[in-house]
Protein backbone atom coordinates (compact mmCIF):
# COMPACT_ATOMS: atom_id res chain seq x y z
CA UNK A 1 0.00 0.00 0.00
CA UNK A 2 1.43 3.33 -1.01
CA UNK A 3 1.16 6.07 1.58
CA UNK A 4 2.34 9.62 1.94
CA UNK A 5 2.05 12.18 4.71
CA UNK A 6 0.86 15.76 4.47
CA UNK A 7 1.55 18.47 7.02
CA UNK A 8 -0.33 21.74 7.27
CA UNK A 9 -0.72 24.54 9.84
CA UNK A 10 -3.33 24.06 12.55
CA UNK A 11 -4.64 27.59 12.18
CA UNK A 12 -8.00 26.85 13.80
CA UNK A 13 -6.29 25.88 17.06
CA UNK A 14 -5.45 28.69 19.49
CA UNK A 15 -2.07 27.14 20.27
CA UNK A 16 -1.29 26.73 16.55
CA UNK A 17 1.02 23.91 15.62
CA UNK A 18 0.61 21.48 12.76
CA UNK A 19 -1.67 18.73 11.53
CA UNK A 20 -0.05 15.54 10.25
CA UNK A 21 -2.32 13.49 7.98
CA UNK A 22 -1.68 10.07 6.46
CA UNK A 23 -2.80 9.77 2.84
CA UNK A 24 -3.38 6.38 1.21
CA UNK A 25 -3.10 5.80 -2.52
CA UNK A 26 -6.47 4.79 -3.96
CA UNK A 27 -5.90 4.49 -7.66
CA UNK A 28 -5.20 7.84 -9.30
CA UNK A 29 -5.24 9.96 -6.12
CA UNK A 30 -4.39 9.90 -2.43
CA UNK A 31 -7.21 9.75 0.11
CA UNK A 32 -6.66 11.97 3.16
CA UNK A 33 -7.36 10.04 6.34
CA UNK A 34 -8.61 13.08 8.27
CA UNK A 35 -10.08 11.05 11.15
CA UNK A 36 -6.60 9.90 12.10
CA UNK A 37 -4.83 13.23 11.77
CA UNK A 38 -2.44 14.12 14.57
CA UNK A 39 -2.07 17.57 16.12
CA UNK A 40 1.52 18.53 16.90
CA UNK A 41 2.49 21.66 18.80
CA UNK A 42 6.11 21.86 17.66
CA UNK A 43 8.36 20.81 14.79
CA UNK A 44 10.00 17.99 16.77
CA UNK A 45 6.65 16.33 17.50
CA UNK A 46 5.60 16.90 13.89
CA UNK A 47 8.79 15.24 12.62
CA UNK A 48 8.19 12.23 14.89
CA UNK A 49 4.59 11.89 13.69
CA UNK A 50 5.70 12.03 10.05
CA UNK A 51 8.46 9.46 10.72
CA UNK A 52 6.01 7.10 12.43
CA UNK A 53 3.47 7.39 9.63
CA UNK A 54 6.05 6.69 6.94
CA UNK A 55 7.85 3.87 8.73
CA UNK A 56 5.04 1.90 10.40
CA UNK A 57 2.01 -0.02 9.20
CA UNK A 58 -1.11 2.04 8.48
CA UNK A 59 -4.73 0.88 8.63
CA UNK A 60 -5.99 0.95 5.02
CA UNK A 61 -9.50 1.86 6.17
CA UNK A 62 -8.89 4.82 8.51
CA UNK A 63 -5.18 5.69 8.44
CA UNK A 64 -4.45 4.71 12.05
CA UNK A 65 -0.68 4.33 12.45
CA UNK A 66 0.35 1.19 14.32
CA UNK A 67 3.34 0.91 16.66
CA UNK A 68 6.78 -0.19 15.64
CA UNK A 69 5.78 -3.87 15.93
CA UNK A 70 4.30 -4.30 12.46
CA UNK A 71 0.63 -5.18 12.43
CA UNK A 72 0.43 -5.85 16.20
CA UNK A 73 -3.02 -4.81 17.38
CA UNK A 74 -4.74 -4.72 14.00
CA UNK A 75 -7.20 -7.44 14.98
CA UNK A 76 -8.52 -5.49 18.00
CA UNK A 77 -8.42 -2.20 16.07
CA UNK A 78 -10.32 -3.67 13.13
CA UNK A 79 -12.97 -5.39 15.23
CA UNK A 80 -13.57 -2.21 17.25
CA UNK A 81 -13.70 0.17 14.26
CA UNK A 82 -14.28 -1.51 10.91
CA UNK A 83 -16.14 -4.78 11.41
CA UNK A 84 -19.20 -3.16 9.81
CA UNK A 85 -17.21 -2.61 6.58
CA UNK A 86 -15.77 -6.11 6.22
CA UNK A 87 -15.00 -8.84 8.75
CA UNK A 88 -11.52 -8.88 10.21
CA UNK A 89 -10.85 -12.36 8.81
CA UNK A 90 -11.67 -11.26 5.26
CA UNK A 91 -9.91 -7.92 5.64
CA UNK A 92 -6.73 -9.56 6.96
CA UNK A 93 -6.58 -11.89 3.96
CA UNK A 94 -6.42 -8.78 1.75
CA UNK A 95 -4.25 -6.61 4.02
CA UNK A 96 -1.60 -9.30 4.49
CA UNK A 97 -1.29 -9.58 0.69
CA UNK A 98 -1.34 -5.78 0.23
CA UNK A 99 -4.57 -6.07 -1.80
CA UNK A 100 -7.10 -4.37 0.51
CA UNK A 101 -7.33 -1.01 -1.27
CA UNK A 102 -7.30 -2.57 -4.72
CA UNK A 103 -10.10 -5.06 -3.96
CA UNK A 104 -12.24 -2.57 -2.05
CA UNK A 105 -12.00 -0.05 -4.90
CA UNK A 106 -12.99 -2.70 -7.44
CA UNK A 107 -15.97 -3.77 -5.33
CA UNK A 108 -17.18 -0.16 -5.05
CA UNK A 109 -17.46 0.23 -8.82
N, CA, C and O atoms as a GROMACS GRO file, in nm:
protein
  436
    1UNK      N    1   0.085  -0.117   0.000
    1UNK     CA    2   0.000   0.000   0.000
    1UNK      C    3   0.090   0.123   0.000
    1UNK      O    4   0.179   0.138   0.084
    2UNK      N    5   0.066   0.210  -0.094
    2UNK     CA    6   0.143   0.333  -0.102
    2UNK      C    7   0.080   0.438  -0.011
    2UNK      O    8  -0.040   0.461  -0.014
    3UNK      N    9   0.164   0.500   0.070
    3UNK     CA   10   0.116   0.607   0.158
    3UNK      C   11   0.207   0.728   0.143
    3UNK      O   12   0.322   0.717   0.098
    4UNK      N   13   0.154   0.841   0.181
    4UNK     CA   14   0.234   0.962   0.194
    4UNK      C   15   0.178   1.037   0.315
    4UNK      O   16   0.074   1.000   0.369
    5UNK      N   17   0.247   1.140   0.356
    5UNK     CA   18   0.205   1.218   0.471
    5UNK      C   19   0.200   1.364   0.430
    5UNK      O   20   0.289   1.413   0.361
    6UNK      N   21   0.095   1.433   0.471
    6UNK     CA   22   0.086   1.576   0.447
    6UNK      C   23   0.085   1.649   0.580
    6UNK      O   24   0.028   1.601   0.678
    7UNK      N   25   0.148   1.764   0.582
    7UNK     CA   26   0.155   1.847   0.702
    7UNK      C   27   0.102   1.985   0.664
    7UNK      O   28   0.139   2.041   0.561
    8UNK      N   29   0.016   2.038   0.750
    8UNK     CA   30  -0.033   2.174   0.727
    8UNK      C   31  -0.056   2.244   0.860
    8UNK      O   32  -0.074   2.179   0.962
    9UNK      N   33  -0.056   2.379   0.858
    9UNK     CA   34  -0.072   2.454   0.984
    9UNK      C   35  -0.208   2.429   1.048
    9UNK      O   36  -0.310   2.417   0.979
   10UNK      N   37  -0.209   2.422   1.179
   10UNK     CA   38  -0.333   2.406   1.255
   10UNK      C   39  -0.383   2.545   1.294
   10UNK      O   40  -0.380   2.582   1.411
   11UNK      N   41  -0.427   2.620   1.195
   11UNK     CA   42  -0.464   2.759   1.218
   11UNK      C   43  -0.591   2.775   1.301
   11UNK      O   44  -0.611   2.880   1.362
   12UNK      N   45  -0.676   2.675   1.304
   12UNK     CA   46  -0.800   2.685   1.380
   12UNK      C   47  -0.778   2.660   1.529
   12UNK      O   48  -0.868   2.682   1.610
   13UNK      N   49  -0.662   2.614   1.566
   13UNK     CA   50  -0.629   2.588   1.706
   13UNK      C   51  -0.561   2.712   1.764
   13UNK      O   52  -0.473   2.770   1.701
   14UNK      N   53  -0.602   2.750   1.884
   14UNK     CA   54  -0.545   2.869   1.949
   14UNK      C   55  -0.394   2.855   1.970
   14UNK      O   56  -0.320   2.952   1.957
   15UNK      N   57  -0.351   2.734   2.002
   15UNK     CA   58  -0.207   2.714   2.027
   15UNK      C   59  -0.128   2.691   1.898
   15UNK      O   60  -0.006   2.676   1.903
   16UNK      N   61  -0.197   2.689   1.783
   16UNK     CA   62  -0.129   2.673   1.655
   16UNK      C   63  -0.078   2.531   1.635
   16UNK      O   64  -0.149   2.434   1.663
   17UNK      N   65   0.043   2.521   1.587
   17UNK     CA   66   0.102   2.391   1.562
   17UNK      C   67   0.074   2.343   1.422
   17UNK      O   68   0.054   2.422   1.329
   18UNK      N   69   0.073   2.211   1.407
   18UNK     CA   70   0.061   2.148   1.276
   18UNK      C   71  -0.033   2.028   1.283
   18UNK      O   72  -0.050   1.966   1.387
   19UNK      N   73  -0.093   1.998   1.170
   19UNK     CA   74  -0.167   1.873   1.153
   19UNK      C   75  -0.082   1.782   1.066
   19UNK      O   76  -0.025   1.825   0.966
   20UNK      N   77  -0.073   1.657   1.105
   20UNK     CA   78  -0.005   1.554   1.025
   20UNK      C   79  -0.113   1.455   0.983
   20UNK      O   80  -0.183   1.398   1.068
   21UNK      N   81  -0.126   1.434   0.851
   21UNK     CA   82  -0.232   1.349   0.798
   21UNK      C   83  -0.172   1.242   0.707
   21UNK      O   84  -0.096   1.273   0.616
   22UNK      N   85  -0.208   1.118   0.733
   22UNK     CA   86  -0.168   1.007   0.646
   22UNK      C   87  -0.260   1.007   0.525
   22UNK      O   88  -0.381   1.027   0.538
   23UNK      N   89  -0.203   0.985   0.408
   23UNK     CA   90  -0.280   0.977   0.284
   23UNK      C   91  -0.249   0.841   0.221
   23UNK      O   92  -0.133   0.801   0.211
   24UNK      N   93  -0.353   0.772   0.178
   24UNK     CA   94  -0.338   0.638   0.121
   24UNK      C   95  -0.373   0.644  -0.028
   24UNK      O   96  -0.475   0.701  -0.067
   25UNK      N   97  -0.288   0.584  -0.109
   25UNK     CA   98  -0.310   0.580  -0.252
   25UNK      C   99  -0.431   0.493  -0.284
   25UNK      O  100  -0.437   0.376  -0.247
   26UNK      N  101  -0.528   0.552  -0.352
   26UNK     CA  102  -0.647   0.479  -0.396
   26UNK      C  103  -0.664   0.503  -0.547
   26UNK      O  104  -0.747   0.582  -0.590
   27UNK      N  105  -0.583   0.435  -0.622
   27UNK     CA  106  -0.590   0.449  -0.766
   27UNK      C  107  -0.513   0.571  -0.814
   27UNK      O  108  -0.391   0.577  -0.801
   28UNK      N  109  -0.585   0.668  -0.869
   28UNK     CA  110  -0.520   0.784  -0.930
   28UNK      C  111  -0.503   0.902  -0.835
   28UNK      O  112  -0.455   1.007  -0.876
   29UNK      N  113  -0.541   0.886  -0.708
   29UNK     CA  114  -0.524   0.996  -0.612
   29UNK      C  115  -0.495   0.940  -0.473
   29UNK      O  116  -0.501   0.819  -0.451
   30UNK      N  117  -0.463   1.028  -0.382
   30UNK     CA  118  -0.439   0.990  -0.243
   30UNK      C  119  -0.556   1.036  -0.158
   30UNK      O  120  -0.598   1.152  -0.165
   31UNK      N  121  -0.609   0.945  -0.078
   31UNK     CA  122  -0.721   0.975   0.011
   31UNK      C  123  -0.664   1.023   0.145
   31UNK      O  124  -0.585   0.954   0.209
   32UNK      N  125  -0.707   1.143   0.187
   32UNK     CA  126  -0.666   1.197   0.316
   32UNK      C  127  -0.744   1.128   0.426
   32UNK      O  128  -0.867   1.124   0.423
   33UNK      N  129  -0.674   1.074   0.522
   33UNK     CA  130  -0.736   1.004   0.634
   33UNK      C  131  -0.753   1.102   0.750
   33UNK      O  132  -0.685   1.092   0.852
   34UNK      N  133  -0.843   1.198   0.732
   34UNK     CA  134  -0.861   1.308   0.827
   34UNK      C  135  -0.897   1.262   0.968
   34UNK      O  136  -0.860   1.328   1.066
   35UNK      N  137  -0.969   1.151   0.981
   35UNK     CA  138  -1.008   1.105   1.115
   35UNK      C  139  -0.888   1.067   1.200
   35UNK      O  140  -0.896   1.070   1.322
   36UNK      N  141  -0.778   1.032   1.137
   36UNK     CA  142  -0.660   0.990   1.210
   36UNK      C  143  -0.551   1.098   1.212
   36UNK      O  144  -0.436   1.068   1.246
   37UNK      N  145  -0.586   1.219   1.177
   37UNK     CA  146  -0.483   1.323   1.177
   37UNK      C  147  -0.434   1.349   1.319
   37UNK      O  148  -0.507   1.330   1.416
   38UNK      N  149  -0.309   1.392   1.328
   38UNK     CA  150  -0.244   1.412   1.457
   38UNK      C  151  -0.208   1.559   1.471
   38UNK      O  152  -0.150   1.618   1.380
   39UNK      N  153  -0.244   1.619   1.585
   39UNK     CA  154  -0.207   1.757   1.612
   39UNK      C  155  -0.073   1.760   1.684
   39UNK      O  156  -0.053   1.690   1.784
   40UNK      N  157   0.018   1.840   1.632
   40UNK     CA  158   0.152   1.854   1.690
   40UNK      C  159   0.179   2.000   1.720
   40UNK      O  160   0.157   2.086   1.635
   41UNK      N  161   0.225   2.027   1.840
   41UNK     CA  162   0.249   2.166   1.880
   41UNK      C  163   0.382   2.222   1.830
   41UNK      O  164   0.395   2.343   1.812
   42UNK      N  165   0.480   2.136   1.807
   42UNK     CA  166   0.611   2.186   1.766
   42UNK      C  167   0.667   2.101   1.652
   42UNK      O  168   0.613   1.996   1.618
   43UNK      N  169   0.776   2.149   1.594
   43UNK     CA  170   0.836   2.081   1.479
   43UNK      C  171   0.894   1.944   1.515
   43UNK      O  172   0.892   1.853   1.432
   44UNK      N  173   0.945   1.928   1.636
   44UNK     CA  174   1.000   1.799   1.677
   44UNK      C  175   0.891   1.692   1.681
   44UNK      O  176   0.908   1.582   1.629
   45UNK      N  177   0.777   1.726   1.742
   45UNK     CA  178   0.665   1.633   1.750
   45UNK      C  179   0.611   1.604   1.610
   45UNK      O  180   0.574   1.491   1.579
   46UNK      N  181   0.607   1.708   1.527
   46UNK     CA  182   0.560   1.690   1.389
   46UNK      C  183   0.652   1.594   1.315
   46UNK      O  184   0.605   1.505   1.244
   47UNK      N  185   0.783   1.611   1.330
   47UNK     CA  186   0.879   1.524   1.262
   47UNK      C  187   0.863   1.379   1.308
   47UNK      O  188   0.871   1.286   1.227
   48UNK      N  189   0.840   1.358   1.437
   48UNK     CA  190   0.820   1.223   1.489
   48UNK      C  191   0.692   1.161   1.433
   48UNK      O  192   0.690   1.043   1.399
   49UNK      N  193   0.585   1.240   1.424
   49UNK     CA  194   0.459   1.189   1.369
   49UNK      C  195   0.474   1.152   1.222
   49UNK      O  196   0.421   1.050   1.178
   50UNK      N  197   0.546   1.233   1.147
   50UNK     CA  198   0.570   1.203   1.005
   50UNK      C  199   0.654   1.076   0.993
   50UNK      O  200   0.622   0.988   0.913
   51UNK      N  201   0.760   1.065   1.073
   51UNK     CA  202   0.846   0.946   1.072
   51UNK      C  203   0.764   0.820   1.101
   51UNK      O  204   0.776   0.720   1.031
   52UNK      N  205   0.683   0.826   1.206
   52UNK     CA  206   0.601   0.710   1.243
   52UNK      C  207   0.506   0.670   1.131
   52UNK      O  208   0.491   0.552   1.101
   53UNK      N  209   0.442   0.768   1.069
   53UNK     CA  210   0.347   0.739   0.963
   53UNK      C  211   0.414   0.678   0.840
   53UNK      O  212   0.356   0.594   0.772
   54UNK      N  213   0.535   0.720   0.812
   54UNK     CA  214   0.605   0.669   0.694
   54UNK      C  215   0.677   0.537   0.718
   54UNK      O  216   0.708   0.466   0.623
   55UNK      N  217   0.704   0.504   0.844
   55UNK     CA  218   0.785   0.387   0.873
   55UNK      C  219   0.711   0.275   0.946
   55UNK      O  220   0.771   0.173   0.977
   56UNK      N  221   0.583   0.293   0.972
   56UNK     CA  222   0.504   0.190   1.040
   56UNK      C  223   0.385   0.151   0.954
   56UNK      O  224   0.353   0.217   0.855
   57UNK      N  225   0.320   0.045   0.992
   57UNK     CA  226   0.201  -0.002   0.920
   57UNK      C  227   0.085   0.095   0.945
   57UNK      O  228   0.072   0.152   1.053
   58UNK      N  229   0.001   0.112   0.843
   58UNK     CA  230  -0.111   0.204   0.848
   58UNK      C  231  -0.240   0.130   0.812
   58UNK      O  232  -0.244   0.056   0.714
   59UNK      N  233  -0.344   0.149   0.892
   59UNK     CA  234  -0.473   0.088   0.863
   59UNK      C  235  -0.524   0.140   0.729
   59UNK      O  236  -0.535   0.261   0.711
   60UNK      N  237  -0.554   0.051   0.634
   60UNK     CA  238  -0.599   0.095   0.502
   60UNK      C  239  -0.741   0.151   0.502
   60UNK      O  240  -0.784   0.208   0.402
   61UNK      N  241  -0.812   0.135   0.610
   61UNK     CA  242  -0.949   0.186   0.617
   61UNK      C  243  -0.957   0.325   0.678
   61UNK      O  244  -1.035   0.408   0.632
   62UNK      N  245  -0.876   0.353   0.781
   62UNK     CA  246  -0.889   0.482   0.851
   62UNK      C  247  -0.759   0.561   0.864
   62UNK      O  248  -0.762   0.678   0.902
   63UNK      N  249  -0.645   0.499   0.834
   63UNK     CA  250  -0.518   0.569   0.844
   63UNK      C  251  -0.452   0.564   0.980
   63UNK      O  252  -0.350   0.630   1.002
   64UNK      N  253  -0.507   0.486   1.074
   64UNK     CA  254  -0.445   0.471   1.205
   64UNK      C  255  -0.304   0.416   1.187
   64UNK      O  256  -0.283   0.319   1.114
   65UNK      N  257  -0.207   0.478   1.254
   65UNK     CA  258  -0.068   0.433   1.245
   65UNK      C  259  -0.040   0.339   1.362
   65UNK      O  260  -0.061   0.375   1.478
   66UNK      N  261   0.006   0.218   1.330
   66UNK     CA  262   0.035   0.119   1.432
   66UNK      C  263   0.175   0.142   1.489
   66UNK      O  264   0.253   0.220   1.434
   67UNK      N  265   0.204   0.075   1.599
   67UNK     CA  266   0.334   0.091   1.666
   67UNK      C  267   0.445   0.031   1.581
   67UNK      O  268   0.423  -0.013   1.468
   68UNK      N  269   0.561   0.031   1.637
   68UNK     CA  270   0.678  -0.019   1.564
   68UNK      C  271   0.684  -0.170   1.554
   68UNK      O  272   0.785  -0.223   1.509
   69UNK      N  273   0.580  -0.240   1.595
   69UNK     CA  274   0.578  -0.387   1.592
   69UNK      C  275   0.492  -0.440   1.479
   69UNK      O  276   0.415  -0.534   1.498
   70UNK      N  277   0.505  -0.382   1.363
   70UNK     CA  278   0.430  -0.430   1.246
   70UNK      C  279   0.281  -0.414   1.263
   70UNK      O  280   0.232  -0.306   1.298
   71UNK      N  281   0.209  -0.521   1.238
   71UNK     CA  282   0.063  -0.518   1.243
   71UNK      C  283   0.008  -0.552   1.382
   71UNK      O  284  -0.112  -0.577   1.395
   72UNK      N  285   0.091  -0.555   1.485
   72UNK     CA  286   0.043  -0.585   1.620
   72UNK      C  287  -0.074  -0.495   1.657
   72UNK      O  288  -0.064  -0.372   1.649
   73UNK      N  289  -0.184  -0.556   1.695
   73UNK     CA  290  -0.302  -0.481   1.738
   73UNK      C  291  -0.405  -0.457   1.630
   73UNK      O  292  -0.511  -0.402   1.659
   74UNK      N  293  -0.377  -0.498   1.506
   74UNK     CA  294  -0.475  -0.472   1.400
   74UNK      C  295  -0.604  -0.548   1.422
   74UNK      O  296  -0.712  -0.498   1.388
   75UNK      N  297  -0.597  -0.668   1.478
   75UNK     CA  298  -0.720  -0.744   1.498
   75UNK      C  299  -0.815  -0.671   1.593
   75UNK      O  300  -0.934  -0.658   1.562
   76UNK      N  301  -0.766  -0.624   1.705
   76UNK     CA  302  -0.852  -0.549   1.800
   76UNK      C  303  -0.898  -0.417   1.739
   76UNK      O  304  -1.014  -0.378   1.754
   77UNK      N  305  -0.807  -0.347   1.671
   77UNK     CA  306  -0.842  -0.220   1.607
   77UNK      C  307  -0.953  -0.241   1.504
   77UNK      O  308  -1.051  -0.168   1.502
   78UNK      N  309  -0.935  -0.342   1.420
   78UNK     CA  310  -1.032  -0.367   1.313
   78UNK      C  311  -1.169  -0.404   1.370
   78UNK      O  312  -1.272  -0.350   1.328
   79UNK      N  313  -1.170  -0.495   1.465
   79UNK     CA  314  -1.297  -0.539   1.523
   79UNK      C  315  -1.369  -0.424   1.593
   79UNK      O  316  -1.492  -0.419   1.591
   80UNK      N  317  -1.296  -0.333   1.654
   80UNK     CA  318  -1.357  -0.221   1.725
   80UNK      C  319  -1.405  -0.110   1.630
   80UNK      O  320  -1.497  -0.036   1.664
   81UNK      N  321  -1.342  -0.099   1.512
   81UNK     CA  322  -1.370   0.016   1.426
   81UNK      C  323  -1.424  -0.012   1.287
   81UNK      O  324  -1.492   0.073   1.229
   82UNK      N  325  -1.396  -0.129   1.233
   82UNK     CA  326  -1.428  -0.151   1.091
   82UNK      C  327  -1.503  -0.280   1.062
   82UNK      O  328  -1.522  -0.314   0.945
   83UNK      N  329  -1.546  -0.351   1.163
   83UNK     CA  330  -1.614  -0.478   1.141
   83UNK      C  331  -1.741  -0.461   1.057
   83UNK      O  332  -1.784  -0.555   0.991
   84UNK      N  333  -1.800  -0.341   1.060
   84UNK     CA  334  -1.920  -0.316   0.981
   84UNK      C  335  -1.889  -0.299   0.831
   84UNK      O  336  -1.980  -0.307   0.748
   85UNK      N  337  -1.763  -0.275   0.798
   85UNK     CA  338  -1.721  -0.261   0.658
   85UNK      C  339  -1.696  -0.398   0.596
   85UNK      O  340  -1.749  -0.431   0.490
   86UNK      N  341  -1.614  -0.476   0.666
   86UNK     CA  342  -1.577  -0.611   0.622
   86UNK      C  343  -1.523  -0.682   0.746
   86UNK      O  344  -1.459  -0.619   0.831
   87UNK      N  345  -1.547  -0.810   0.757
   87UNK     CA  346  -1.500  -0.884   0.874
   87UNK      C  347  -1.348  -0.879   0.882
   87UNK      O  348  -1.279  -0.866   0.781
   88UNK      N  349  -1.297  -0.889   1.003
   88UNK     CA  350  -1.152  -0.888   1.021
   88UNK      C  351  -1.086  -1.002   0.944
   88UNK      O  352  -0.984  -0.981   0.879
   89UNK      N  353  -1.143  -1.120   0.949
   89UNK     CA  354  -1.085  -1.236   0.881
   89UNK      C  355  -1.070  -1.210   0.731
   89UNK      O  356  -0.966  -1.238   0.672
   90UNK      N  357  -1.174  -1.155   0.669
   90UNK     CA  358  -1.167  -1.126   0.526
   90UNK      C  359  -1.075  -1.008   0.497
   90UNK      O  360  -1.001  -1.009   0.398
   91UNK      N  361  -1.079  -0.908   0.583
   91UNK     CA  362  -0.991  -0.792   0.564
   91UNK      C  363  -0.844  -0.834   0.575
   91UNK      O  364  -0.761  -0.792   0.494
   92UNK      N  365  -0.813  -0.916   0.676
   92UNK     CA  366  -0.673  -0.956   0.696
   92UNK      C  367  -0.619  -1.034   0.577
   92UNK      O  368  -0.502  -1.019   0.542
   93UNK      N  369  -0.702  -1.116   0.515
   93UNK     CA  370  -0.658  -1.189   0.396
   93UNK      C  371  -0.610  -1.092   0.289
   93UNK      O  372  -0.512  -1.119   0.219
   94UNK      N  373  -0.678  -0.980   0.275
   94UNK     CA  374  -0.642  -0.879   0.176
   94UNK      C  375  -0.525  -0.792   0.223
   94UNK      O  376  -0.432  -0.766   0.146
   95UNK      N  377  -0.530  -0.748   0.348
   95UNK     CA  378  -0.424  -0.661   0.402
   95UNK      C  379  -0.290  -0.732   0.400
   95UNK      O  380  -0.190  -0.673   0.360
   96UNK      N  381  -0.287  -0.857   0.442
   96UNK     CA  382  -0.160  -0.930   0.449
   96UNK      C  383  -0.098  -0.953   0.311
   96UNK      O  384   0.022  -0.978   0.301
   97UNK      N  385  -0.179  -0.944   0.206
   97UNK     CA  386  -0.129  -0.958   0.069
   97UNK      C  387  -0.118  -0.823  -0.002
   97UNK      O  388  -0.092  -0.816  -0.122
   98UNK      N  389  -0.139  -0.715   0.076
   98UNK     CA  390  -0.134  -0.578   0.023
   98UNK      C  391  -0.234  -0.558  -0.091
   98UNK      O  392  -0.203  -0.491  -0.190
   99UNK      N  393  -0.353  -0.615  -0.077
   99UNK     CA  394  -0.457  -0.607  -0.180
   99UNK      C  395  -0.583  -0.536  -0.131
   99UNK      O  396  -0.679  -0.523  -0.208
  100UNK      N  397  -0.586  -0.491  -0.006
  100UNK     CA  398  -0.710  -0.438   0.051
  100UNK      C  399  -0.766  -0.321  -0.031
  100UNK      O  400  -0.882  -0.325  -0.073
  101UNK      N  401  -0.686  -0.220  -0.056
  101UNK     CA  402  -0.733  -0.100  -0.127
  101UNK      C  403  -0.779  -0.138  -0.266
  101UNK      O  404  -0.886  -0.096  -0.310
  102UNK      N  405  -0.699  -0.215  -0.336
  102UNK     CA  406  -0.730  -0.257  -0.472
  102UNK      C  407  -0.865  -0.330  -0.481
  102UNK      O  408  -0.948  -0.298  -0.566
  103UNK      N  409  -0.887  -0.427  -0.394
  103UNK     CA  410  -1.010  -0.506  -0.396
  103UNK      C  411  -1.128  -0.422  -0.353
  103UNK      O  412  -1.236  -0.433  -0.412
  104UNK      N  413  -1.112  -0.339  -0.252
  104UNK     CA  414  -1.224  -0.257  -0.205
  104UNK      C  415  -1.264  -0.153  -0.309
  104UNK      O  416  -1.383  -0.122  -0.323
  105UNK      N  417  -1.168  -0.098  -0.381
  105UNK     CA  418  -1.200  -0.005  -0.490
  105UNK      C  419  -1.276  -0.074  -0.600
  105UNK      O  420  -1.374  -0.020  -0.651
  106UNK      N  421  -1.233  -0.194  -0.638
  106UNK     CA  422  -1.299  -0.270  -0.744
  106UNK      C  423  -1.442  -0.307  -0.704
  106UNK      O  424  -1.531  -0.307  -0.788
  107UNK      N  425  -1.464  -0.338  -0.577
  107UNK     CA  426  -1.597  -0.377  -0.533
  107UNK      C  427  -1.691  -0.257  -0.522
  107UNK      O  428  -1.813  -0.273  -0.522
  108UNK      N  429  -1.635  -0.136  -0.514
  108UNK     CA  430  -1.718  -0.016  -0.505
  108UNK      C  431  -1.768   0.030  -0.642
  108UNK      O  432  -1.860   0.111  -0.651
  109UNK      N  433  -1.707  -0.020  -0.746
  109UNK     CA  434  -1.745   0.023  -0.882
  109UNK      C  435  -1.874  -0.040  -0.929
  109UNK      O  436  -1.919  -0.014  -1.040
   0.00000   0.00000   0.00000
